Amino acid sequence: MSLLKSLRISLTLFVAVLLGLPATAAGKKDTEAFDPYSAGIEENIKTPPVPAKLKERVAAAMTKLQHTLTNGGYKTDKVRDGEVVVVTVEASKLFRANSTVLREGAAAVLQPLVPYLKRTDNYKIVLAVHSDDTGDAEYSDRLTADRASAIDSFVASKTGGGESNIIPYGLGSDEPVASNAGIRNRAANRRVEFYFIPTEEFISKVKK
C-alpha cells in the first residue's frame, strides 16, 4: 500500500477514535458518504449498490467486461448477482514462494489488466491476496498484505499518476477455496483476486 493510502487510513482511524465512531464511519462527511479505505472488503464489494431497476442492465454490461478479460486469457467469475467481475490469478505467476517481490514475468501477467484498472470512471478495484495455511496466521497476513502492496505499486507505476486507485487487502489464509490438504489445493488457495465493481458513474452511463 502506498504511503498516501496508509496516511489516509491512519487519519481515518484517528478521527474514528477521536469522535468515538466505528472505523467504517470515519471520514464520512455525512451519513451518505463512504470511505472505501476504511471499509472491510465485503462492504467494499457491495458498494455502491445498483438500483433494482438497473440491475439487469448493469449485469449485462459487466458481462461484456468479463468476456473481454476471459478472451484475454484470465480466469474470471461474477459475483453480486452478476454485477461484479472477479479476475483470479495464481499467486505463483506473480511471486516466488514466500516472496513479496514480483517475479520476472509478473509484469506480462499484470500489464494487460492495467487499461481496465485505470478506468476509475467505470470501476472501483478491490484487490484481495490470499495464501494457504502454511505458516502461522501472523506470517500469512503479513505476506499477503505485502504482496498486495507490491501489486498496488506496480499498477501505480503504470498509471502515470503516482498512485493507483486499488483498494488492497491481504487476507492471509482466512478464505480458502479448497481444503489445504494436497499441493493442488494449497496452490488454488494461494491466489490474487481483482474485483471490478461498477461505480456510480458507470451505473449512470448504463441508465442513459
N, C-alpha and C positions, 0 to 999 in steps of 0.2 A: 504494500500500500504506500502511496506517495506521502511525502511529508505534509503536503497541504491537506490531504484527506485525513491523516492522523490528527492534525491540529483541529480540523473541523469536527471530528468525532469527539476529541477531548474537550473542546469548548462546549459541545452539545451536552456531554455528560456533566460538566461542571455546572452548567446552567440548571440542569435537572436537579442536581444535589442542592444547589443554592435555593431553588424555588420549591423544593420538596416534591418535584414531579417525577413520574416514571420516565426512564430514559427515552422511550419511544415518543414521549410528548414534548421533549426538549427541542428547542429550535423552531417550534411551531409559532407562527405569527398569529394564528387564530386556530379555531377548532377544525378548520377545513384543511390546513396546511399539513404537509407530510414531509418528513426528513428521511430520505432513504438511507443515509449513512448511519443513522442511529436505530433503524428498524431491524428486526430479525428477518431472516431470509424468507420465511413463509409469508410474512406481512408484505415484504417487497414484491414477491411473486404475485400476490393478489392485488397489488396497487399499480396503476389506477384500475378501478373496476370498469367494466364495459356495460353501458345501459342495456337493459334486456332487449329492447327493440333493435339494437345494433349487433347483438352477439353473433348472429348467423353471418352477417356481412364481414365482421372483423375476423371471425374464424376462417372464412373463405379467403380473405386477403392474406392471412398468415399462412394458409396452406400453400400459397404461391411462393412465399419465402422458404418454406420447408422444402418444396420441390427443387428450388434453386440450389439450396445448400446440399440436399441429398445428391443431386446431379453433380455437385462439386466434389463428391466423394466422402462427405461427412455422414456420420451416424446421427440421425435426427429422430425426434419424437415430439408429440404435442401434449400439453397438459392444460389445466384450467379450461376444460370444455373446448379445447382446440384453439384457444386464444393466445397461447404462449408456445413458442417453438424452443425446443431444447436441443443443442448440439453437444454430443458427448465424444470426448477424445480420450483415448487410453493414456494414462499418465506416463507410461513407458515411452511414448512417442515424443514426449516433451522433456522428460527428466530421467537421468540415470538413477539407479537405486539409491535411496537416502540422500539424494542431491536436491538442492533448491536452485541450482543454476540451470538455465535452459540449455539443453544439449545441442550438439551440431545436428542440423536437420529440423529443429523445432520451428525455426523461422518459416521453413517451407510449409509446415503444417498450419501455422497460425496466420501467415500473410493473406491467404485467400479470404479469411474471415474479416480482415481489417476494414474493407469498404463497408461492410454491414455493421460492424461495431462502431464505426464513425457516424452512422446515421442516427444521431441523437434526436433528430426531429421525429423519427419513426419509432425507435426502440429504446427502451431502458434495458441496460445489460446487467444482469446479475451473474457473477462468476462464482461457482462452487467447486472447491477442490476437495477430493476425498482420498482416504487411504484405507488400507486393510487394517487388521487388528494386530499386526506385528509391532512390537514395542508398546510402551505404556501410553496412556491417554495424553499425557502432557507432551510427549515426544510427537505423537501423531498430530496433535493440534498445532504445535509449533511448525512442524514440517509442512502441513497443508497451508497454513497461513503464509509462510514464507514463499511457497510455490505460487500462491495466489498473487502475492506482491510482485513476483518475478514476471508473471504473465501480464499483470496490470502495467508494469513498467515497460514491457516490450510494446504493448499496444500504444501506450503514451508516446513512445519514441517514433511511432509511425503515423500519429495523427497530426503532428505539426504544431500542436498547441501546448506541448509540455506536460499535459496531463490527460489521461483517458477519463471517460465518464463511467467506467466499470465500477460496479459495487461488489467488492471482493469478499468472499467468505472462505476461511479454512475450517472445514467441518470435521477434520480428523477421521475417525473410524465410526462415527455415530450413525451413518446412514448407508449401510451395506445394501447392495442389490443382490447379493448371493451369500451363501454360507462362506465363512473364511476357511473352510476345510478344503485343501487342494490348491494347486498352483493356479489353475484356470480361474477358480472362484476369487482368489485373492487378487489376481490381475484385473478381474472385472470390477472389483471394489476400488481399485486404485484408478481413479478417473477424474477428468476435468469436465465440468458442465457449464455451458454458456446458455443462459436463459434470455431469449429475445421477447421482451414484454412490450406490448403496444402502448405508446404514450398517448396522452390526451390529444396531442396534435394529430397523431396517426388516426385515432378514433374519429376526430373531427373531419379528416380527409375522407374517411370511409363514409361518413354520414352524408357528405356532399355528393 
